[in-house]
Amino acid sequence: MTTPVHLSTQLAVNVLDARSLLSAFGTPGVGVVLFAETGLLIGFFLPGDSLLFTAGLLCTGTADRGLKLSLAPLPVAAAVGALAGSQCGYHLGRKAGGALLARSRWARLHEGARRAEELLEHYGYAKAIVLARFVPVVRTVLNPMAGALGVPVRTFTVWQVTGGLAWSLGLTLAGYALGSSVPNVDHYLLPMVAVIVALSLIPLAREVYRSRRDAKAKEARG
């Protein structure tokens, strides 16, 4: 018989911790979390990057003795959640416009919206939609921003699918590859997740650097 204390322990989930989410919800939870992070503004704080990487790692069975995921359904759940979430966020943005953001008091969310709008304006629809996938918070708010700003449905869909597959499958398979090749990889999980997040910011940093360099060059010529 399950005691109340044991039941409460099972139900206690840290939504900011990838292992806690995976222990509680397994592979289906990956799809649900990615849908919430990319499709609903309230999911901007969810750990998409570390969740994908850790889930791939746990498919090897070497990172956690009490938890092992199956590789076959994981990429499917990740891709479906990421793609469906973005499309949902886009359509919410088309219908609600900026009303959803206006109601929020989260400063971090508004900062992400500002960065998302800058991406769309400076880098064009295709590049911005793909780059946003790799930037926490921005990948949440860019989708409704794209809808509110009138990005064509076909354009958004093509590039969100491209970026979504690269992000979800890339991080999942990266975790699986490292878990399969590095002994006792769980000892280095936190540093590796930090590296993955840092690497995900490189494309955006590169574009920002190029934009500023070009702007300075134009000022010098002017």
N, C-alpha and C positions, 0 to 999 in steps of 0.2 A: 504493500500500500504506500502511496506517495504522501509524505507528510507535507503540511503547509509550508514549512521552511524550505524543504527540498524543491517544492513546486515553485516557490518564489525565486529560488536561485536559478532554476531553469528558465524562468520567464524574464529574468533580468538581462537585458541586452544593451550593450554600449553601442549606440548607432554610429559613433565616431571611430570605432575599432573594427577593422576588417575581419579579424579572427572571430570576434564576438558575433558579428553578423553571420559569418559563414557557419559557425557552430550552431547557431539558432535556426537558420533558414536554409542552409545548404545551397545547392546549385540554383533552385528556383528563386532564392533570395537575391542572387546576383542580377537576374533580369529585373526583378521588382525594384531593387535599389537603383540600378542604372536608369530605369524608366523615371523614377521619382527625381533623380538628380538632373536628368537632362530635359524632362518634360514639365516638372512642377517647380515653381519658384521656391516653394518651401523645402525643396530637397537640395538647395545649393551647398549645404554644409556636409553632405554625405561623401564618404571617402572613395570615390570612383576609381582613381588610379591605384591606390593600395589594395582595394578590393579585388580588382582584376588580376593584379600581379600575385597577390597572396593566393587567390583561388587557383591560378595556374600552378603555383608552387605546391599546393596541397594535393594536386592530382598525381604527384609522384609518390606520395605516401611516405616521404622522408622528413617532412617538416613538422608534423604533429602526430604523435602516436595515436591520439584519440580521434582524429578526423582525417578522412581521405575522400576526395571528390573524384568523380569519373570525368575523364577528359572529353569523351564523346559528346555529352549534352552541354558541357560548359560553354564552348564557343557559341553554340546556338542560342542559349539563354542570354549570354552577354550581348550578342549582336541584336537579337530581337528587342531586348530592353533598351539598348542604346538608340536604335533606329526609331522604334515606335515612340520613345520618349521625346526625341527631338521633333518628330513630326507633330506630336501632340502639342508641344510647347509652341511651335510655329503657328498652328491653327488657333491656339488660345490667344496669341499675340494679335492675329488678324482680327479676331472678334472683339477682344477687350482693349486693344491698343495699349496705352500707357497706364490705364487704370489700375492694373495689377501691381505695377511697381509703385505707383503713387500711394497706394494703401500701406505699403511696407515701411517700417521704421528702421530696418536693418541697414546700417551705413555700408557694410561690406557688400550687400546686394546692390545698392545704388552705385557703388564704385565699380562693381562688375558690369553693370549696365552701361556706364560711361565708357569703359574700356571696350565693351562689345560694339557700341555705336562707332567708336573710333576705328575699330578694326574694319567694319563694314564701309566706312567712308574712305579710309586711306588705302586699303588693300584690295578693294573690290569684293564682290559677293563670294566668288569661288574660293579665293585664298583665305578670306576671313572665316568662312564657315568651316573649312578644314582646320585652320590653325586653332580656332576656338575650342575644338575637341580636346586639345592637350593643355588647356589652361583652366584650373579649378575656378569655380564660380562663373567665369566667362562662358564656359560651355553650357551653363544653366540659363543664363539670361540672354545669350545671343539668339536663341531660337525664338522666343517671343518678340525680341527686338526686330528680328528679321521679318516676322509677320506684321508687326506694327508699322515698319518702314516700307512695306510693300514690295519686298523681294519676291520675284515671280515664283510660283509654286514649283514649277519644273526645275528652275535653277536651284532653289533651295534643296529640293529632294535629291537631285543628282549629287550635289556636293556634300550634303549631310550624310548620305549613304557612303560616299567615298571616305570621308573623314571618320565616320562612325565605325566602319569596318577596320580601318587602319588602327584606330585607337583601341577598340575593344579586343580585337583578335591579336593585335601586336603585343599588348601588355600581358594578355593571358598566356600566349605562347612563349613570351620572354620569361615569365615566371616558371612555366613548365620546363623550358630548356635549362635554366639555371638549377632548378631543383633536381633535374636528372643528371647534371654533370658535376655539381659541387657537393662534396660530402658535408653533412651537418650544416646545410645551408640555413636552417632556421636560426642558428646562432647569429647570423648576419642579416636577418630579415629587415629590421628597422633601418640600418644604414642603406640597404639596397633599395628600400622603398623611397628613402630620401633622395637617392641618386636618380631613381626613375622619375620622380616628380621634377627634379632639377633638369633632367634631360628633356622632359616634356615642354619645358619653358624655352628651350633653345630656339626653336623656329620663330616664336614670337619675338624673342630678344633680337634675333638676327634681322627681322623685318623692321623693328623699331630703330635699330642702329642704321640700317640702310636708309630709312625714311629721314632720320635726322641728318645723316651725311649728305643726302641729296638736297635737303633744305638749306644746309650751310653752303653747299656749292652754289645754289641759286642766289643766295644772298651775296656771296663773294663776286659772282658775275654781274649782279645788279649794281 
